[in-house]
Amino acid sequence: ELSTGGFLWFPDLGGADPYCVLPVISAGSFLLMMELGKDQMMASNPEQGRMMMTFFRALGIIMVPATMNFSTAVFCYWTTNNTFSLCQSIAFRNKTVRKKLDIWDPPKPVPGAKSNDKGIVESIKDSFRQSSEKQDKQSMADQIKKHNEMIEQKKVERNSGKAGRRRQRGKK
């Protein structure tokens, strides 16, 4: 039962943490997880990795006031899960553990990758612009394909019409 299952400063698991300790611990463990994993985010795409890290850091800070009225049961779950994930991430960073479990090394940073100091807003605008351009190109290709199919169909109809007239002339 949630109303009597709590301990320490939160005796009721169904209610909110009265001191906001659990939301802060949960957000802190989330931020630690992001910081531990940032090397891999940066290695695959440094520009996008910086943008994602900024987003996740802001999310970790916003998480406290946004979730402070959640039940303590949720935070007990999140905090426990984040703690196990942190331990797992730390263990997997150890070369001996990775070798024993036959886990490959994380990718190295892309050599010569351009460092782009765009802000998050500009990066999002660029993503939308690139997506729109890709859609426009695909739309244009579809229109050309339909046009070519119509022309081929008209050729077939025209050729079948000529053949029919020839047959009729041959019967007369």
Secondary structure as GFF3:
##gff-version 3
##sequence-region A 1 172
A	DSSP	alpha_helix	21	44	.	.	.	ID=ss1
A	DSSP	alpha_helix	46	67	.	.	.	ID=ss2
A	DSSP	alpha_helix	72	93	.	.	.	ID=ss3
A	DSSP	alpha_helix	95	100	.	.	.	ID=ss4
A	DSSP	alpha_helix	120	171	.	.	.	ID=ss5
###
